[in-house]
Amino acid sequence: MSKVNVGLVQMSCSGDKTANLQKAIDKTREAAAKGAQIVCLQELFTSLYFCDVEDYENFKLAEAIPGPSTASLSEVAKELGVVIIASLFEKRAEGLYHNTTAVIDADGSYLGKYRKMHIPDDPAYYEKFYFTPGDLGYKVFKTKFATIGILICWDQWYPEAARITSLMGAQVLFYPTAIGWATSQDDKTNTEQYNAWQTIQRSHSVANGLHVVSVNRVGLEQDGAMKFWGGSFVSNPFGTVVYQASHDKEEIHVEELDLSISDKYRTHWPFLRDRRIDSYGQITKRYIDED
């Protein structure tokens, strides 16, 4: 298929896991009714963003993948005939947890999962307390409608992750995300942060000649200290933003992507052709300060 309709679900969350899952299902139905064939949900959509504190009680939010949430979503995917990209808190084993995205095909089958590779540790984003770094490597999933690559939030800042996933044959890169502004910050800082976040992802479109779909949560959390900035967007294979959501509202949007245009951009701007793969060995070093 050369064209595919992708649905972006930008929503707020509450402390009720069951209600959040049902809300995501309802909004998936809404996206499907608008013509979506692939629906991407935001990062960790079944809960509030709990990584703002280091609290052992929060591990109770985790579940097996596949597990209860994927089972519910599989029924919805099969009923609606849509692919669902679902970011969940995975309990892999006792004391071993991951930030993981499951992919469910349009017939309801579970295609597999991607475990977040890059784990941040910043004020209000204490993810290293909860998540073991991914060990499945970078992944693509051959769904009914397209071959898709999945990366998660902090992965957005790393061109290596986007490049490898693209080289594996991804036609679209999806980024489920949870990122926001501290409400104590000034508007200039907030604007600069959002622009950097979007720019780095648009650059992945340019460098790899494919669409990027980034889906973020929205709303006040952490007792009003954090405003998740929404701003979900789609960029085309040359980095042009073809859709951008608001910063303060829940939105369900469906965007038609013409996957065939990647060939045109990659032919006229042949970055993949001109890569000097023989010269990149040093990229595996942490920092190049000695031979």
C-alpha positions as CSV (number, residue, x, y, z in Angstrom):
1,M,0.0,0.0,0.0
2,S,1.4,3.4,-0.9
3,K,-1.0,5.4,1.3
4,V,-1.9,4.8,4.9
5,N,-4.1,6.8,7.4
6,V,-2.4,7.2,10.8
7,G,-4.3,8.2,13.9
8,L,-2.8,10.3,16.7
9,V,-4.4,10.1,20.1
10,Q,-3.3,13.0,22.3
11,M,-5.1,12.8,25.6
12,S,-4.8,13.6,29.3
13,C,-4.7,10.9,32.0
14,S,-5.9,10.3,35.5
15,G,-4.9,8.1,38.4
16,D,-7.4,5.4,37.4
17,K,-5.7,2.8,35.2
18,T,-9.0,1.2,34.1
19,A,-10.5,4.5,33.1
20,N,-7.4,5.5,31.2
21,L,-7.4,2.3,29.2
22,Q,-11.1,2.7,28.4
23,K,-10.5,6.3,27.4
24,A,-7.8,5.2,25.0
25,I,-10.0,2.6,23.6
26,D,-12.8,5.1,23.1
27,K,-10.5,7.5,21.3
28,T,-9.1,4.7,19.2
29,R,-12.6,4.0,18.1
30,E,-13.0,7.7,17.3
31,A,-9.8,7.7,15.2
32,A,-11.0,4.5,13.4
33,A,-14.3,6.2,12.6
34,K,-12.3,9.0,11.0
35,G,-10.5,6.5,8.8
36,A,-7.4,5.7,10.8
37,Q,-5.7,2.4,9.8
38,I,-2.8,2.7,12.3
39,V,-3.5,4.3,15.7
40,C,-0.7,5.5,18.0
41,L,-1.3,6.0,21.7
42,Q,1.0,8.2,23.8
43,E,3.7,6.9,26.2
44,L,2.4,5.2,29.3
45,F,-1.1,6.1,28.6
46,T,-2.7,3.9,31.3
47,S,-1.5,6.1,34.2
48,L,-0.4,9.5,35.2
49,Y,3.3,10.0,34.4
50,F,4.5,8.4,37.6
51,C,8.3,8.8,37.1
52,D,8.2,12.3,38.7
53,V,8.9,10.5,42.0
54,E,10.9,7.5,43.1
55,D,8.1,5.4,44.8
56,Y,8.1,1.6,45.1
57,E,4.3,1.6,45.1
58,N,4.4,2.7,41.4
59,F,5.8,-0.7,40.4
60,K,2.2,-2.0,41.0
61,L,1.2,-0.2,37.8
62,A,3.3,-2.6,35.7
63,E,1.9,-5.7,33.8
64,A,3.0,-8.5,31.6
65,I,3.3,-7.9,27.8
66,P,1.4,-9.5,26.3
67,G,-1.1,-9.2,29.2
68,P,-4.4,-7.7,30.2
69,S,-4.1,-4.4,28.4
70,T,-2.8,-5.9,25.1
71,A,-5.6,-8.5,25.4
72,S,-8.2,-5.7,25.5
73,L,-6.6,-3.8,22.8
74,S,-6.3,-6.8,20.6
75,E,-10.1,-7.3,20.7
76,V,-10.5,-3.6,19.7
77,A,-8.0,-3.9,16.9
78,K,-9.7,-7.0,15.4
79,E,-13.1,-5.4,15.7
80,L,-12.1,-2.2,14.0
81,G,-9.5,-3.6,11.6
82,V,-6.8,-1.2,12.8
83,V,-3.2,-1.5,14.0
84,I,-2.7,-0.2,17.5
85,I,0.6,1.0,19.0
86,A,0.4,0.8,22.7
87,S,3.0,2.1,25.2
88,L,2.9,0.2,28.5
89,F,4.8,-0.3,31.8
90,E,6.1,-3.9,31.4
91,K,6.8,-6.3,34.3
92,R,9.1,-8.7,32.7
93,A,10.0,-10.7,35.9
94,E,10.2,-10.1,39.6
95,G,12.2,-6.9,40.0
96,L,12.7,-6.4,36.2
97,Y,10.7,-3.7,34.5
98,H,10.8,-2.0,31.1
99,N,9.2,1.0,29.3
100,T,7.7,-1.0,26.4
101,T,5.5,-0.5,23.4
102,A,3.4,-3.3,22.0
103,V,2.2,-3.5,18.4
104,I,-1.1,-5.2,17.6
105,D,-2.0,-5.9,14.0
106,A,-5.3,-5.2,12.3
107,D,-6.5,-8.8,12.8
108,G,-5.9,-8.5,16.6
109,S,-2.7,-10.5,16.5
110,Y,0.2,-9.4,18.8
111,L,3.2,-8.7,16.6
112,G,5.7,-8.0,19.3
113,K,7.2,-5.2,21.4
114,Y,10.0,-2.7,21.5
115,R,11.7,-1.9,24.8
116,K,12.9,1.7,25.3
117,M,16.6,1.9,24.8
118,H,17.5,5.3,26.1
119,I,16.4,5.9,29.7
120,P,16.5,9.5,31.1
121,D,17.2,10.5,34.7
122,D,16.3,14.2,35.3
123,P,14.3,16.1,37.9
124,A,10.7,14.9,37.5
125,Y,11.8,12.2,35.0
126,Y,13.3,9.6,37.2
127,E,13.0,6.8,34.7
128,K,16.2,4.9,35.7
129,F,14.6,4.1,39.0
130,Y,11.8,2.2,37.2
131,F,13.1,1.0,33.8
132,T,15.8,-1.4,32.7
133,P,17.2,-0.3,29.3
134,G,15.8,-2.2,26.4
135,D,17.6,-5.4,25.3
136,L,15.7,-6.3,22.2
137,G,17.5,-3.8,20.0
138,Y,15.8,-1.6,17.4
139,K,12.7,-3.1,15.8
140,V,10.4,-2.8,12.9
141,F,7.0,-4.4,12.6
142,K,5.4,-5.5,9.4
143,T,1.7,-4.6,9.9
144,K,-1.1,-5.0,7.5
145,F,-0.8,-1.4,6.3
146,A,2.9,-0.5,6.5
147,T,6.3,-1.6,8.0
148,I,6.6,0.7,11.0
149,G,9.5,1.5,13.4
150,I,8.8,2.3,17.0
151,L,11.0,4.4,19.3
152,I,9.9,5.9,22.6
153,C,10.3,9.4,24.0
154,W,13.9,9.9,25.1
155,D,14.9,7.8,22.1
156,Q,13.8,10.9,20.1
157,W,17.0,12.7,20.8
158,Y,19.3,10.1,19.3
159,P,19.8,10.1,15.5
160,E,21.5,6.7,15.8
161,A,18.3,5.1,16.9
162,A,16.3,6.6,14.0
163,R,19.0,5.7,11.5
164,I,19.2,2.1,12.5
165,T,15.4,1.7,12.6
166,S,15.1,3.3,9.2
167,L,17.9,1.0,7.8
168,M,15.9,-2.0,9.0
169,G,13.1,-1.0,6.5
170,A,10.8,1.2,8.5
171,Q,8.5,3.2,6.3
172,V,7.2,5.4,9.2
173,L,8.8,6.2,12.5
174,F,6.4,6.4,15.5
175,Y,7.3,8.0,18.8
176,P,4.9,7.6,21.7
177,T,6.0,10.3,24.1
178,A,5.4,11.9,27.6
179,I,7.2,15.3,27.8
180,G,6.2,18.6,29.2
181,W,7.1,21.9,30.7
182,A,7.7,22.7,34.4
183,T,5.0,25.3,35.1
184,S,7.6,27.3,37.0
185,Q,9.6,28.0,33.8
186,D,9.2,31.1,31.7
187,D,7.6,31.1,28.3
188,K,10.9,31.6,26.4
189,T,12.4,28.5,28.0
190,N,9.2,26.5,27.2
191,T,9.1,27.5,23.6
192,E,12.8,26.8,23.1
193,Q,12.4,23.3,24.6
194,Y,9.4,22.4,22.4
195,N,11.2,23.7,19.3
196,A,14.3,21.6,20.0
197,W,12.1,18.5,20.6
198,Q,10.3,19.0,17.3
199,T,13.4,20.0,15.4
200,I,15.4,16.9,16.3
201,Q,12.5,14.6,15.2
202,R,12.0,16.5,12.0
203,S,15.7,16.0,11.3
204,H,15.1,12.2,11.5
205,S,12.6,12.6,8.7
206,V,15.1,14.6,6.6
207,A,18.1,12.3,7.2
208,N,16.2,9.1,6.6
209,G,13.6,10.2,4.0
210,L,10.5,9.1,5.8
211,H,7.5,10.3,7.8
212,V,7.8,10.8,11.6
213,V,4.7,10.6,13.8
214,S,5.1,11.8,17.3
215,V,2.3,11.5,19.9
216,N,2.5,13.3,23.2
217,R,0.2,13.5,26.2
218,V,-1.4,16.7,27.3
219,G,-2.6,18.3,30.6
220,L,-1.5,19.3,34.1
221,E,0.0,16.6,36.3
222,Q,2.3,16.4,39.4
223,D,-0.2,18.7,41.3
224,G,0.1,21.3,38.6
225,A,3.9,21.4,38.5
226,M,4.1,19.8,35.1
227,K,2.2,20.7,32.0
228,F,2.5,18.1,29.3
229,W,2.9,20.1,26.2
230,G,0.9,18.0,23.7
231,G,2.0,19.4,20.3
232,S,1.8,15.9,18.7
233,F,2.8,16.2,15.0
234,V,3.6,14.6,11.7
235,S,6.5,15.5,9.5
236,N,6.9,14.4,5.9
237,P,10.2,12.9,4.5
238,F,11.8,16.3,4.1
239,G,10.9,17.5,7.6
240,T,7.9,19.6,6.8
241,V,5.3,19.6,9.5
242,V,2.1,18.6,7.9
243,Y,0.1,18.4,11.1
244,Q,0.6,19.8,14.6
245,A,-1.8,19.5,17.6
246,S,-2.4,22.1,20.2
247,H,-0.5,22.4,23.5
248,D,-3.5,22.3,25.8
249,K,-6.3,20.2,24.3
250,E,-7.1,16.5,23.8
251,E,-7.1,15.8,20.1
252,I,-7.7,12.9,17.8
253,H,-6.3,13.5,14.3
254,V,-6.0,11.3,11.3
255,E,-3.4,12.1,8.7
256,E,-3.0,10.4,5.3
257,L,0.6,9.5,4.5
258,D,1.8,8.8,1.0
259,L,4.6,6.3,1.6
260,S,5.7,6.4,-2.0
261,I,7.1,9.9,-1.7
262,S,10.0,8.5,0.3
263,D,11.5,7.2,-2.9
264,K,11.4,10.7,-4.5
265,Y,13.1,12.4,-1.5
266,R,15.7,9.7,-1.2
267,T,16.5,9.8,-4.9
268,H,16.8,13.6,-5.1
269,W,18.6,13.9,-1.7
270,P,20.5,10.6,-1.6
271,F,21.8,10.7,1.9
272,L,21.6,6.9,2.2
273,R,23.6,6.4,-1.0
274,D,26.4,8.7,0.2
275,R,26.8,7.4,3.7
276,R,30.5,6.6,4.4
277,I,29.8,3.5,6.5
278,D,33.5,2.6,6.4
279,S,34.3,5.8,8.4
280,Y,31.8,5.5,11.3
281,G,33.6,3.0,13.5
282,Q,34.3,5.7,16.2
283,I,30.6,6.2,16.8
284,T,30.7,3.3,19.2
285,K,33.0,5.2,21.6
286,R,31.5,7.2,24.5
287,Y,33.8,10.2,23.7
288,I,36.7,10.4,21.3
289,D,39.4,11.7,23.6
290,E,42.2,9.2,22.8
291,D,43.2,6.9,20.0
